[in-house]
Amino acid sequence: MKIIGCIPSRYASTRLPGKPLCDIAGKPMVLHVLERAKQAKQLHDVVVLTDDERILNTVIEAGHNAVMTSTQCASGTDRIAEYMNQHSDADIFVNMQGDEVLLDPDHIDKLTLNFINQKNPTMGTLAHHIYDKDIMRDPHTVKVVTRLNGNALYFSRSCIPLCHNGGLPEQVLGHIGVYIYTRATLQAITKTTQTLLEKTESLEQLRALENNIDIHVTVIEDFHSLSVDTPADLAKAQAIFSL
């Protein structure tokens, strides 16, 4: 099976304009993520999918693969589906966030191996344990609960599960925004429209669940993340990479 890693990358960002090209230790952020992704042993290739020629040229000039996609794509999933239909014959696609500068290639490999070893895989994602109560309450941290077989029951910005008395549990699973899909799953998702739960929580993975697409959750340990969404996040990344 041919497995392609995809990094959707938009220039527009309300909180940090031009985010993918922001300099971190002398290198655009998108290249940091791309180089980490290419260390994953299970990926046959990695491609940046963008709607901006500045990003396209930056990636290509650095010797990597990039493809222009439509400005009308509503999400990273839609961007990958367009790339699949127009440019790729791959069997499986891995969706990685272009602002995750601490992306761990070992986690990508674990997700991919778990996925391809399932009997009839459809879609998968990553999660990690959270013990910090403040993070449990944080609506910017997405939580997930699973069935006994590891498939997701629900994703939420609220703390799930919640104790019967309203208190917080000892631990929860925090969602990590990396996805893996088959061609058929990508095709199925793009034929659907936004669902009520997706719009309510502003979480695109809920569309898959509402349309009976199973999402298998791979739990990892030793998770360290830094999503660069604001100038303050960028300063943190610059400090880390300057060490």
C-alpha positions in Angstrom: 0.0 0.0 0.0 1.2 3.5 -0.8 1.0 5.9 2.1 1.3 9.6 1.6 1.8 12.2 4.3 -0.1 15.5 3.6 0.5 18.9 5.3 -2.3 21.3 4.4 -0.9 24.8 4.6 -2.9 28.1 4.2 -1.2 31.5 4.2 -4.2 33.3 5.7 -4.5 33.2 9.5 -6.5 35.7 11.5 -4.2 35.5 14.6 -0.9 35.0 12.8 -0.9 36.1 9.1 1.5 34.2 6.9 2.0 31.6 9.6 3.5 28.8 7.5 6.4 31.1 6.5 7.1 32.6 9.9 10.8 32.3 10.7 11.9 29.8 13.3 15.7 29.5 13.8 16.3 30.7 10.2 13.8 28.4 8.6 10.1 28.8 7.6 7.8 27.0 10.0 6.3 24.8 7.3 9.8 23.3 6.5 10.3 22.4 10.2 7.0 20.4 10.1 7.8 18.9 6.7 11.3 17.7 7.7 10.0 16.0 10.8 7.2 14.3 8.9 9.7 13.0 6.3 11.5 11.1 9.2 8.5 8.8 9.6 9.5 5.4 8.2 6.0 4.3 7.2 5.3 7.2 4.8 6.3 6.8 1.1 6.3 10.6 0.6 5.2 13.8 2.2 3.6 16.7 0.3 2.6 20.2 1.3 -0.9 21.2 0.0 -1.3 24.9 -0.2 -3.4 27.7 -1.9 -0.6 30.2 -1.9 2.3 30.5 -4.3 4.7 31.8 -1.7 4.3 28.6 0.3 4.5 26.5 -2.8 7.7 28.1 -4.0 9.3 28.0 -0.5 8.7 24.2 -0.2 9.8 23.4 -3.8 12.9 25.6 -3.6 13.9 23.7 -0.5 13.8 20.4 -2.5 10.5 19.1 -1.3 7.1 18.3 -2.8 4.2 20.8 -2.9 1.0 21.1 -4.8 -1.4 24.0 -5.4 -5.0 23.3 -4.3 -8.2 25.4 -4.5 -8.8 28.4 -2.3 -12.3 27.1 -1.9 -11.3 24.1 0.3 -13.1 24.5 3.6 -10.8 22.2 5.6 -7.5 20.3 5.5 -9.5 17.1 4.8 -11.1 18.8 1.7 -7.7 19.9 0.5 -6.3 16.4 0.8 -9.4 14.9 -1.0 -8.8 17.4 -3.9 -5.2 16.4 -4.1 -6.1 12.7 -4.0 -8.6 13.1 -6.8 -6.4 15.2 -9.1 -2.8 14.1 -8.4 -2.4 10.9 -6.3 -2.9 7.2 -6.7 -2.0 6.5 -3.0 -4.1 4.1 -0.9 -3.8 5.8 2.4 -3.4 9.5 3.4 -2.0 11.0 6.7 -3.2 14.5 7.5 -0.6 16.4 9.6 -1.1 20.0 11.0 1.3 22.5 9.4 1.8 24.4 12.7 2.8 21.4 14.9 6.5 22.2 15.0 7.2 19.4 17.5 5.6 16.7 15.4 7.1 13.3 16.4 7.7 11.0 13.4 7.6 8.0 15.7 4.0 8.9 16.5 3.1 9.0 12.8 4.7 5.5 12.4 2.7 4.1 15.3 -0.6 5.5 14.0 0.1 4.2 10.5 1.1 0.7 11.7 -2.0 0.4 13.9 -4.1 1.5 11.0 -2.9 -0.8 8.4 -2.9 -3.8 10.8 -6.7 -3.4 11.3 -9.1 -5.7 9.5 -11.1 -3.0 7.7 -9.6 0.4 8.6 -11.5 3.5 7.7 -10.1 6.4 9.6 -7.7 6.9 12.6 -6.2 9.5 14.8 -4.0 10.0 17.9 -4.6 10.8 21.6 -2.7 11.1 24.8 -3.5 11.0 28.5 -4.2 14.3 30.3 -3.9 14.6 34.1 -3.9 18.4 34.5 -7.3 19.7 35.6 -6.8 23.1 34.0 -6.1 21.4 30.6 -9.2 19.3 31.1 -11.3 22.5 31.4 -9.6 24.2 28.5 -11.9 24.4 25.5 -9.0 24.8 23.2 -7.9 21.2 24.1 -10.1 18.7 22.4 -11.0 15.6 24.4 -12.1 12.2 23.2 -13.8 9.1 24.7 -13.5 5.7 23.1 -15.2 2.3 22.9 -13.5 -0.8 24.3 -12.2 -1.6 20.8 -10.5 1.8 20.6 -12.9 3.5 18.2 -14.0 7.0 19.1 -17.4 7.5 20.7 -17.2 11.3 20.8 -14.9 14.3 20.6 -15.6 17.5 22.6 -14.1 20.8 23.7 -15.7 20.1 27.1 -14.2 17.6 29.5 -15.4 14.1 28.7 -16.2 12.0 30.6 -17.4 14.1 33.6 -18.0 12.6 37.0 -21.6 12.2 38.1 -21.2 14.9 40.8 -19.8 17.4 38.2 -16.2 16.8 39.3 -13.3 16.1 36.9 -12.0 12.5 36.5 -8.4 11.5 37.3 -7.4 11.4 33.7 -8.9 12.0 30.2 -7.8 11.5 26.6 -6.7 14.6 24.8 -7.0 14.5 21.0 -4.0 15.1 18.8 -4.9 16.6 15.4 -3.3 14.0 13.1 -5.6 11.9 10.9 -5.2 8.8 8.7 -7.8 7.8 6.1 -8.3 5.3 3.2 -9.2 6.7 -0.3 -12.8 5.4 0.2 -13.1 7.2 3.6 -11.9 10.5 2.1 -14.3 10.2 -0.8 -17.2 9.5 1.6 -16.4 12.4 3.9 -16.2 14.9 1.0 -19.7 13.9 -0.2 -21.2 14.9 3.1 -22.2 18.3 4.4 -21.5 19.9 7.7 -23.4 18.3 10.5 -25.0 19.9 13.6 -22.5 18.5 16.1 -19.6 19.5 13.8 -20.9 23.1 13.7 -21.7 23.2 17.4 -18.3 22.0 18.6 -16.4 23.3 15.5 -14.7 19.9 15.2 -14.6 18.5 11.6 -14.0 14.9 12.8 -17.6 14.8 14.3 -18.9 14.8 10.7 -17.3 11.4 10.2 -18.8 10.0 13.4 -22.2 11.4 12.6 -22.0 9.7 9.2 -21.1 6.3 10.7 -17.4 6.4 9.8 -15.3 4.7 12.6 -12.3 6.6 13.8 -9.8 4.4 15.6 -7.8 6.2 18.3 -4.1 5.3 18.9 -3.0 6.4 22.3 0.6 7.5 22.7 2.9 8.3 25.6 5.5 10.9 26.0 3.6 13.6 24.1 5.0 17.1 23.7 3.2 19.6 21.5 3.4 23.2 20.4 0.8 24.4 17.9 1.8 27.8 16.6 -1.4 29.9 16.4 -0.4 33.2 17.9 2.6 35.6 18.1 3.2 34.3 21.7 3.3 30.7 20.4 5.7 31.7 17.7 8.0 33.2 20.4 7.9 30.0 22.3 8.9 28.0 19.2 11.7 30.4 18.4 13.0 30.0 22.0 12.9 26.2 21.8 14.7 26.0 18.5 17.3 28.5 19.4 18.6 26.3 22.3 
